[in-house]
Amino acid sequence: MNIIPQESSRGAVIFRMEGRERLYLLLHYEAGHWEFVKGKREAGEEEKDTVVREAREETGIVDLRFIDGFRERIEYFYRREGQTIHKEVVFFLAETKTRNITLSDEHIGFDWLDYDGAMKRLTFENAKNVLGKAEEFLKN
């Protein structure tokens, strides 16, 4: 019986306000896709601690303010070194005042985009679903 390796990550839909416009942060990963800040949970780390650490490491953002009540979980499978991996990612929603991003070497670019622009730029359907839920959550 083959046991599929499990991975668990935490991430955030990060936004900032530019006047009345809400802009979402998307990162361009080396593999070519566009997505949100996310990363693997380290041993003993609380969920939001992972998000804070990953945001700092990947973008230089240190002023995240979590929006209470938003927590979206997605699951998917991907292949690494010929092996299928089952990944679970939990996304939170967080606001920042930071505009200038300092990218880690995991990424080749970033962009601050309005909702429509972010929906067009995001690569994966599950990320688009998370963004849609975040936008609805913020409107209510």
Backbone as a printed PyTorch tensor [residue, N CA C, xyz], in Angstrom:
tensor([[[  0.8380,  -1.1890,   0.0000],
         [  0.0000,   0.0000,   0.0000],
         [  0.8820,   1.2520,   0.0000]],

        [[  0.6190,   2.1410,  -0.9390],
         [  1.3770,   3.3840,  -1.0100],
         [  0.7660,   4.4340,  -0.0990]],

        [[  1.5870,   5.0240,   0.7160],
         [  1.1310,   6.1170,   1.5690],
         [  1.5540,   7.4140,   0.8840]],

        [[  0.5990,   8.3030,   0.6660],
         [  0.9020,   9.5750,   0.0100],
         [  1.4260,  10.5470,   1.0650]],

        [[  2.6180,  11.1150,   0.8440],
         [  3.1490,  12.0930,   1.7950],
         [  2.2080,  13.3050,   1.9180]],

        [[  2.1270,  13.8230,   3.1330],
         [  1.2530,  14.9620,   3.4380],
         [  2.1080,  16.2050,   3.7020]],

        [[  1.6340,  17.3370,   3.2230],
         [  2.2770,  18.6190,   3.5140],
         [  1.2100,  19.5630,   4.0310]],

        [[  1.5870,  20.3960,   4.9750],
         [  0.6540,  21.3680,   5.5330],
         [  1.2900,  22.7490,   5.5040]],

        [[  0.5920,  23.6870,   4.8770],
         [  1.0920,  25.0640,   4.7910],
         [  0.0370,  26.0330,   5.2890]],

        [[  0.4850,  27.2300,   5.5900],
         [ -0.4070,  28.3220,   5.9800],
         [ -0.0340,  29.5340,   5.1310]],

        [[ -1.0410,  30.3010,   4.7840],
         [ -0.7950,  31.4620,   3.9420],
         [ -1.7930,  32.5600,   4.2240]],

        [[ -1.7000,  33.6270,   3.4350],
         [ -2.6070,  34.7540,   3.6340],
         [ -2.8910,  35.4630,   2.3300]],

        [[ -4.1350,  35.8780,   2.2140],
         [ -4.5290,  36.8400,   1.2000],
         [ -4.2200,  38.1860,   1.8550]],

        [[ -3.1750,  38.8380,   1.3650],
         [ -2.7210,  40.1090,   1.9490],
         [ -3.1970,  41.2460,   1.0560]],

        [[ -3.7560,  42.2660,   1.6910],
         [ -4.2090,  43.4290,   0.9320],
         [ -3.7810,  44.7080,   1.6350]],

        [[ -3.7970,  45.7860,   0.8700],
         [ -3.5850,  47.1220,   1.4230],
         [ -4.5530,  48.0660,   0.7350]],

        [[ -4.8510,  49.1510,   1.4010],
         [ -5.7640,  50.1330,   0.8370],
         [ -4.9610,  51.2420,   0.1830]],

        [[ -5.3780,  51.6130,  -1.0230],
         [ -4.7990,  52.7360,  -1.7610],
         [ -5.9700,  53.6760,  -1.9920]],

        [[ -6.1340,  54.6340,  -1.0640],
         [ -7.3460,  55.4470,  -1.0960],
         [ -8.5210,  54.5470,  -0.7630]],

        [[ -9.4980,  54.4820,  -1.6800],
         [-10.6600,  53.6020,  -1.4680],
         [-10.5040,  52.2540,  -2.1540]],

        [[ -9.4030,  52.0880,  -2.8810],
         [ -9.2010,  50.8500,  -3.6320],
         [ -8.4270,  49.8260,  -2.8010]],

        [[ -8.9140,  48.5880,  -2.8350],
         [ -8.2460,  47.4930,  -2.1430],
         [ -7.3390,  46.7920,  -3.1440]],

        [[ -6.0610,  46.6720,  -2.8010],
         [ -5.0870,  46.0130,  -3.6690],
         [ -4.5720,  44.7530,  -2.9800]],

        [[ -4.5350,  43.6690,  -3.7480],
         [ -4.0990,  42.3760,  -3.2290],
         [ -2.6710,  42.0850,  -3.6820]],

        [[ -1.9050,  41.4910,  -2.7860],
         [ -0.5220,  41.1280,  -3.0890],
         [ -0.4610,  39.7250,  -3.6910]],

        [[  0.1110,  39.6350,  -4.8810],
         [  0.3650,  38.3390,  -5.5130],
         [  1.8660,  38.1920,  -5.7250]],

        [[  2.3460,  36.9760,  -5.5260],
         [  3.7590,  36.6780,  -5.7240],
         [  3.9200,  35.7950,  -6.9520]],

        [[  4.9750,  36.0820,  -7.7160],
         [  5.3010,  35.2920,  -8.9070],
         [  6.3620,  34.2750,  -8.4890]],

        [[  5.9650,  33.0180,  -8.4680],
         [  6.8600,  31.9460,  -8.0330],
         [  7.7830,  31.5280,  -9.1760]],

        [[  8.9470,  31.0020,  -8.8160],
         [  9.9340,  30.5690,  -9.8140],
         [  9.3550,  29.5690, -10.8020]],

        [[  8.4200,  28.7300, -10.3540],
         [  7.8100,  27.7210, -11.2260],
         [  6.9030,  28.3650, -12.2740]],

        [[  6.6490,  29.6820, -12.1320],
         [  5.8880,  30.4060, -13.1390],
         [  4.5020,  30.8360, -12.7220]],

        [[  3.9820,  30.2700, -11.6400],
         [  2.6190,  30.5990, -11.2300],
         [  2.5640,  31.8280, -10.3150]],

        [[  1.3900,  32.4110, -10.2380],
         [  1.1220,  33.5500,  -9.3610],
         [  0.2140,  33.0790,  -8.2370]],

        [[  0.5810,  33.4380,  -7.0110],
         [ -0.2150,  33.0240,  -5.8650],
         [  0.0410,  33.9380,  -4.6820]],

        [[ -0.5330,  33.5530,  -3.5440],
         [ -0.4130,  34.3250,  -2.3110],
         [  0.8150,  33.8800,  -1.5160]],

        [[  1.1380,  34.6440,  -0.4900],
         [  2.1670,  34.2600,   0.4740],
         [  1.7200,  32.9710,   1.1470]],

        [[  2.6250,  31.9900,   1.1900],
         [  2.3220,  30.7610,   1.9230],
         [  3.6020,  29.9870,   2.1670]],

        [[  3.5400,  29.1120,   3.1610],
         [  4.6990,  28.2790,   3.4400],
         [  4.3890,  27.2050,   4.4550]],

        [[  5.3280,  26.2780,   4.5810],
         [  5.1460,  25.1320,   5.4730],
         [  5.1910,  25.5470,   6.9340]],

        [[  4.3300,  24.9070,   7.6900],
         [  4.3230,  25.0950,   9.1450],
         [  5.5350,  24.4110,   9.7490]],

        [[  6.1920,  25.1010,  10.6500],
         [  7.3130,  24.4970,  11.3600],
         [  6.8050,  23.8980,  12.6590]],

        [[  7.5330,  22.9370,  13.1830],
         [  7.1300,  22.2260,  14.4010],
         [  6.8340,  23.2180,  15.5300]],

        [[  5.6810,  23.0380,  16.1630],
         [  5.3160,  23.8670,  17.3080],
         [  4.7690,  25.2350,  16.9610]],

        [[  4.6800,  25.5480,  15.6910],
         [  4.2190,  26.8680,  15.2680],
         [  2.6890,  26.9220,  15.2440]],

        [[  2.1290,  27.9990,  15.7700],
         [  0.6960,  28.2570,  15.6290],
         [  0.4480,  28.6990,  14.1850]],

        [[ -0.7910,  28.5120,  13.7040],
         [ -1.0990,  28.8210,  12.3060],
         [ -0.7220,  30.2400,  11.9000]],

        [[ -1.1590,  31.2150,  12.6690],
         [ -0.9020,  32.6060,  12.2850],
         [  0.5700,  32.9810,  12.4430]],

        [[  1.2800,  32.2870,  13.3440],
         [  2.7260,  32.5120,  13.4660],
         [  3.4400,  32.1130,  12.1730]],

        [[  2.9660,  31.0370,  11.5520],
         [  3.5340,  30.6150,  10.2700],
         [  3.3300,  31.7050,   9.2290]],

        [[  2.1180,  32.2620,   9.1860],
         [  1.8140,  33.3110,   8.2060],
         [  2.7020,  34.5280,   8.4320]],

        [[  2.8440,  34.9360,   9.6830],
         [  3.6830,  36.1060,  10.0120],
         [  5.1210,  35.8640,   9.5710]],

        [[  5.6480,  34.6770,   9.8800],
         [  7.0340,  34.3490,   9.5080],
         [  7.1930,  34.3030,   7.9870]],

        [[  6.2730,  33.6250,   7.3100],
         [  6.3640,  33.5160,   5.8550],
         [  6.2450,  34.8840,   5.1780]],

        [[  5.3420,  35.7220,   5.6510],
         [  5.1910,  37.0660,   5.0730],
         [  6.4900,  37.8550,   5.2380]],

        [[  7.0940,  37.7600,   6.4100],
         [  8.3580,  38.4670,   6.6620],
         [  9.4630,  37.9230,   5.7480]],

        [[  9.5830,  36.5860,   5.6760],
         [ 10.6470,  35.9730,   4.8780],
         [ 10.4590,  36.2120,   3.3760]],

        [[  9.2170,  36.1080,   2.8920],
         [  8.9720,  36.1690,   1.4520],
         [  8.8070,  37.5810,   0.9190]],

        [[  8.3890,  38.5280,   1.7730],
         [  8.0430,  39.8680,   1.2830],
         [  8.6410,  41.0180,   2.0900]],

        [[  9.1150,  40.7380,   3.2910],
         [  9.5900,  41.8060,   4.1650],
         [  8.4800,  42.4760,   4.9560]],

        [[  7.2300,  42.0570,   4.7700],
         [  6.1000,  42.6630,   5.4890],
         [  6.1330,  42.2230,   6.9510]],

        [[  6.0670,  43.2000,   7.8540],
         [  6.0870,  42.8890,   9.2930],
         [  4.8790,  43.4820,  10.0330]],

        [[  3.9640,  44.1240,   9.3130],
         [  2.8450,  44.8090,   9.9870],
         [  1.4810,  44.1940,   9.6520]],

        [[  1.4160,  42.8750,   9.5600],
         [  0.1440,  42.2350,   9.2260],
         [ -0.8940,  42.4400,  10.3270]],

        [[ -2.1150,  42.7360,   9.9060],
         [ -3.2570,  42.7990,  10.8280],
         [ -4.2820,  41.8030,  10.3060]],

        [[ -4.4660,  40.7130,  11.0510],
         [ -5.3900,  39.6740,  10.6170],
         [ -6.8330,  40.1530,  10.7370]],

        [[ -7.6490,  39.7640,   9.7500],
         [ -9.0720,  40.0700,   9.7540],
         [ -9.7760,  38.8650,  10.3730]],

        [[-10.3320,  39.0630,  11.5590],
         [-10.9520,  37.9630,  12.3020],
         [-12.0880,  37.3220,  11.5220]],

        [[-12.1760,  35.9940,  11.6440],
         [-13.3110,  35.2680,  11.0960],
         [-13.0800,  34.6580,   9.7230]],

        [[-11.9620,  34.9760,   9.0800],
         [-11.6900,  34.4100,   7.7490],
         [-10.6470,  33.3120,   7.8710]],

        [[-11.0150,  32.1150,   7.4260],
         [-10.0870,  30.9740,   7.4200],
         [-10.5700,  30.0300,   6.3310]],

        [[ -9.8160,  29.9210,   5.2410],
         [-10.2000,  29.0880,   4.0950],
         [ -9.1750,  27.9850,   3.8890]],

        [[ -9.6680,  26.7580,   3.8090],
         [ -8.7930,  25.5980,   3.6510],
         [ -8.9600,  25.0280,   2.2400]],

        [[ -7.8280,  24.7640,   1.5790],
         [ -7.8560,  24.1010,   0.2800],
         [ -6.9530,  22.8690,   0.3540]],

        [[ -7.1910,  21.9450,  -0.5540],
         [ -6.3560,  20.7480,  -0.6620],
         [ -6.0650,  20.4910,  -2.1320]],

        [[ -4.9010,  19.9740,  -2.3990],
         [ -4.5750,  19.5730,  -3.7630],
         [ -3.4220,  18.5810,  -3.7490]],

        [[ -3.1930,  17.9820,  -4.8940],
         [ -2.0750,  17.0610,  -5.0720],
         [ -1.1020,  17.6750,  -6.0670]],

        [[  0.1760,  17.4570,  -5.8450],
         [  1.1800,  17.8720,  -6.8270],
         [  2.2990,  16.8480,  -6.8340]],

        [[  3.1590,  16.9530,  -7.8330],
         [  4.2620,  16.0030,  -7.9470],
         [  5.5940,  16.7120,  -7.7030]],

        [[  6.4330,  16.0370,  -6.9110],
         [  7.7880,  16.5400,  -6.6550],
         [  8.7250,  15.3410,  -6.7140]],

        [[  9.7210,  15.4490,  -7.5590],
         [ 10.7100,  14.3840,  -7.7160],
         [ 10.0300,  13.0390,  -7.9720]],

        [[  9.0120,  13.0510,  -8.8410],
         [  8.3330,  11.8280,  -9.2280],
         [  7.3480,  11.2760,  -8.2090]],

        [[  7.1770,  11.9910,  -7.1230],
         [  6.2920,  11.5080,  -6.0590],
         [  5.0700,  12.4160,  -5.9250]],

        [[  3.9040,  11.8110,  -5.7240],
         [  2.6780,  12.5780,  -5.5090],
         [  2.6010,  13.0110,  -4.0490]],

        [[  2.3090,  14.2830,  -3.8390],
         [  2.2070,  14.8580,  -2.4940],
         [  0.7940,  15.4160,  -2.3120]],

        [[  0.1940,  15.1500,  -1.1630],
         [ -1.1010,  15.7470,  -0.8140],
         [ -0.8100,  16.9720,   0.0380]],

        [[ -1.3020,  18.1240,  -0.4030],
         [ -1.0270,  19.3680,   0.3140],
         [ -2.3180,  19.9980,   0.7860]],

        [[ -2.2780,  20.4610,   2.0230],
         [ -3.3750,  21.2190,   2.6120],
         [ -2.8250,  22.6170,   2.9070]],

        [[ -3.5640,  23.6350,   2.4990],
         [ -3.1650,  25.0090,   2.7970],
         [ -4.3560,  25.7200,   3.4340]],

        [[ -4.1060,  26.3930,   4.5420],
         [ -5.1230,  27.2170,   5.1810],
         [ -4.7190,  28.6680,   4.9650]],

        [[ -5.6490,  29.4430,   4.4030],
         [ -5.4010,  30.8560,   4.1440],
         [ -6.1670,  31.7260,   5.1330]],

        [[ -5.4870,  32.7570,   5.5890],
         [ -6.1010,  33.7930,   6.4060],
         [ -6.1850,  35.0580,   5.5640]],

        [[ -6.7790,  36.0750,   6.1130],
         [ -6.9280,  37.3610,   5.4420],
         [ -6.2310,  38.3880,   6.3150]],

        [[ -5.3680,  39.2000,   5.7190],
         [ -4.5880,  40.1410,   6.5170],
         [ -4.3550,  41.4320,   5.7390]],

        [[ -4.3670,  42.5250,   6.4860],
         [ -4.1190,  43.8430,   5.9050],
         [ -2.7240,  44.3080,   6.2880]],

        [[ -2.1200,  45.0670,   5.4000],
         [ -0.8220,  45.6640,   5.6580],
         [ -0.8520,  47.1120,   5.1840]],

        [[  0.0430,  47.9100,   5.7280],
         [  0.2350,  49.2810,   5.2320],
         [  1.4900,  49.3360,   4.3590]],

        [[  2.2400,  48.2390,   4.3430],
         [  3.4930,  48.1600,   3.5910],
         [  3.2100,  48.1460,   2.0870]],

        [[  3.9430,  48.9620,   1.3690],
         [  3.8080,  49.0110,  -0.0890],
         [  5.0130,  48.3610,  -0.7610]],

        [[  6.2010,  48.6720,  -0.2530],
         [  7.4360,  48.1720,  -0.8630],
         [  7.7510,  46.7690,  -0.3650]],

        [[  7.9410,  45.8680,  -1.2910],
         [  8.1660,  44.4610,  -0.9940],
         [  9.6360,  44.1200,  -1.2180]],

        [[ 10.1880,  43.3250,  -0.2960],
         [ 11.5370,  42.7850,  -0.4490],
         [ 11.3800,  41.2890,  -0.6690]],

        [[ 11.5300,  40.8590,  -1.9130],
         [ 11.2880,  39.4610,  -2.2620],
         [ 12.4040,  38.5380,  -1.7990]],

        [[ 12.0080,  37.3330,  -1.4040],
         [ 12.9820,  36.2690,  -1.1450],
         [ 13.3850,  35.6610,  -2.4910]],

        [[ 14.3750,  34.7660,  -2.4770],
         [ 14.7780,  34.1660,  -3.7440],
         [ 13.8190,  33.0650,  -4.2020]],

        [[ 12.7480,  32.8070,  -3.4400],
         [ 11.7110,  31.8660,  -3.8870],
         [ 10.8660,  32.4720,  -5.0010]],

        [[ 10.9060,  33.7820,  -5.1320],
         [ 10.0090,  34.4830,  -6.0500],
         [ 10.7820,  35.3210,  -7.0600]],

        [[ 10.1200,  35.5300,  -8.2170],
         [ 10.7680,  36.3200,  -9.2640],
         [ 10.0220,  37.6280,  -9.5260]],

        [[  8.9560,  37.8550,  -8.7710],
         [  8.2180,  39.0920,  -8.9420],
         [  7.0260,  39.1600,  -8.0150]],

        [[  6.4060,  40.3370,  -7.9900],
         [  5.1980,  40.5380,  -7.1990],
         [  4.3870,  41.6310,  -7.8710]],

        [[  3.1450,  41.7390,  -7.4570],
         [  2.2930,  42.8130,  -7.9580],
         [  1.1980,  43.0840,  -6.9420]],

        [[  0.8170,  44.3440,  -6.8410],
         [ -0.3660,  44.7580,  -6.0810],
         [ -1.4570,  45.0000,  -7.1100]],

        [[ -2.5420,  44.2370,  -7.0280],
         [ -3.5900,  44.3240,  -8.0390],
         [ -4.9620,  44.4730,  -7.4010]],

        [[ -5.8540,  45.1820,  -8.1100],
         [ -7.2290,  45.2430,  -7.6420],
         [ -7.8500,  43.8540,  -7.8320]],

        [[ -9.0660,  43.6870,  -7.3400],
         [ -9.7040,  42.3660,  -7.3550],
         [ -9.7420,  41.7540,  -8.7540]],

        [[-10.2170,  42.5130,  -9.7330],
         [-10.3320,  41.9670, -11.0910],
         [ -8.9670,  41.5890, -11.6610]],

        [[ -7.9900,  42.4520, -11.4470],
         [ -6.6390,  42.1730, -11.9320],
         [ -6.0390,  40.9490, -11.2620]],

        [[ -6.2870,  40.8180,  -9.9570],
         [ -5.7650,  39.6650,  -9.2130],
         [ -6.4290,  38.3760,  -9.6870]],

        [[ -7.7370,  38.4260,  -9.9510],
         [ -8.4400,  37.2320, -10.4300],
         [ -7.8840,  36.7850, -11.7810]],

        [[ -7.5390,  37.7440, -12.6250],
         [ -6.9820,  37.4010, -13.9410],
         [ -5.5660,  36.8380, -13.8200]],

        [[ -4.8060,  37.3590, -12.8710],
         [ -3.3950,  36.9860, -12.7430],
         [ -3.1900,  35.6570, -12.0120]],

        [[ -4.0320,  35.3510, -11.0280],
         [ -3.8700,  34.1110, -10.2790],
         [ -3.8910,  32.9180, -11.2290]],

        [[ -3.0100,  31.9690, -10.9850],
         [ -2.8510,  30.8290, -11.8780],
         [ -3.8740,  29.7310, -11.6040]],

        [[ -4.1000,  29.4220, -10.3440],
         [ -4.8890,  28.2410,  -9.9910],
         [ -6.3090,  28.5950,  -9.5700]],

        [[ -7.2300,  27.7310,  -9.9500],
         [ -8.6490,  27.9350,  -9.6510],
         [ -8.9140,  27.9960,  -8.1410]],

        [[ -8.2220,  27.1400,  -7.3690],
         [ -8.4650,  27.1570,  -5.9240],
         [ -8.0270,  28.4870,  -5.2980]],

        [[ -6.9780,  29.1090,  -5.8290],
         [ -6.5560,  30.4260,  -5.3430],
         [ -7.5910,  31.4850,  -5.7150]],

        [[ -8.1540,  31.3800,  -6.9070],
         [ -9.2080,  32.3170,  -7.3190],
         [-10.4260,  32.1800,  -6.4130]],

        [[-10.7660,  30.9490,  -6.0260],
         [-11.8850,  30.7310,  -5.1120],
         [-11.6180,  31.3790,  -3.7600]],

        [[-10.3960,  31.2460,  -3.2550],
         [-10.0310,  31.8550,  -1.9720],
         [-10.1380,  33.3770,  -2.0740]],

        [[ -9.6300,  33.9430,  -3.1620],
         [ -9.7100,  35.4000,  -3.3420],
         [-11.1610,  35.8620,  -3.4120]],

        [[-11.9910,  35.1240,  -4.1330],
         [-13.4050,  35.4730,  -4.2200],
         [-14.0680,  35.4910,  -2.8570]],

        [[-13.7500,  34.5090,  -2.0300],
         [-14.3160,  34.4440,  -0.6750],
         [-13.7860,  35.5860,   0.1910]],

        [[-12.5140,  35.9310,   0.0050],
         [-11.9230,  37.0460,   0.7710],
         [-12.6040,  38.3610,   0.4030]],

        [[-12.8050,  38.5830,  -0.8770],
         [-13.4490,  39.8190,  -1.3350],
         [-14.8730,  39.9170,  -0.7930]],

        [[-15.6220,  38.8320,  -0.8450],
         [-16.9900,  38.8120,  -0.3110],
         [-16.9780,  39.0790,   1.1840]],

        [[-16.0340,  38.4660,   1.8970],
         [-15.9230,  38.6220,   3.3430],
         [-15.6820,  40.0950,   3.7000]],

        [[-14.8160,  40.7510,   2.9260],
         [-14.4870,  42.1500,   3.2050],
         [-15.6330,  43.0990,   2.8600]],

        [[-16.4730,  42.7010,   1.9260],
         [-17.6160,  43.5510,   1.5370],
         [-18.7240,  43.5110,   2.5850]],

        [[-18.7910,  42.4300,   3.3530],
         [-19.8700,  42.2670,   4.3570],
         [-19.5030,  42.8060,   5.7100]]])
